[in-house]
């Protein structure tokens, strides 16, 4: 009965997913760019910062990522959520896939500090997100999966008070071969990789 209560209450409501004084620990699933792609993204961010007059600091190359699912902001590492997330991730079966990002833009928000991002298409990500989303629901973390999901894959380059209109950029591509559960210490520029799961080619079943 206790275990069931943990599963049912593991995910916070959407209103809790805000950066507040008591919420310094963010948990999320993400995919990281390969090393050569990360280097290209870092160079792109530095060049566009100068070109557009941004004052924000580019994201560290080791922190560049595409978020798959956000599992909430917490006061301390929520071990029950981490355990359920690990169990869900272990159930995922999805093949590696190729992605390309060919647009930069500023996302709107209410803070006045806008994420300036490198954006790509959602279609290549669908098999992985569908498999992981279903596993999260089975393991009591369905609050991270929304019926009205408008997933837009992106890599945040920097954050700034200035906004930039969408613009094309030479594509940056890589092959997604795994996904990671990340613990971000908000305000401390620290990402801790809690676990990583490789993607594997799907074998067709014999008739």
Secondary structure, DSSP 8 states (H G I E B T S, - for coil): -HHHHHHHHSS--GGG-S--TT--EEEEEEE---HHHHHHHHHHHHHHHHHHT--S----GGG--EEEEEEEEESS--HHHHHHHHHHHHT-----EEEEEEEEEE---SSS-EEEEEEE-SGGGHHHHHHHHHHHHHTT-GGG--TT-----EEEEEEESS----EEEEEEEEEE-EEEEEEEETTTTEEEEEEEEE---------
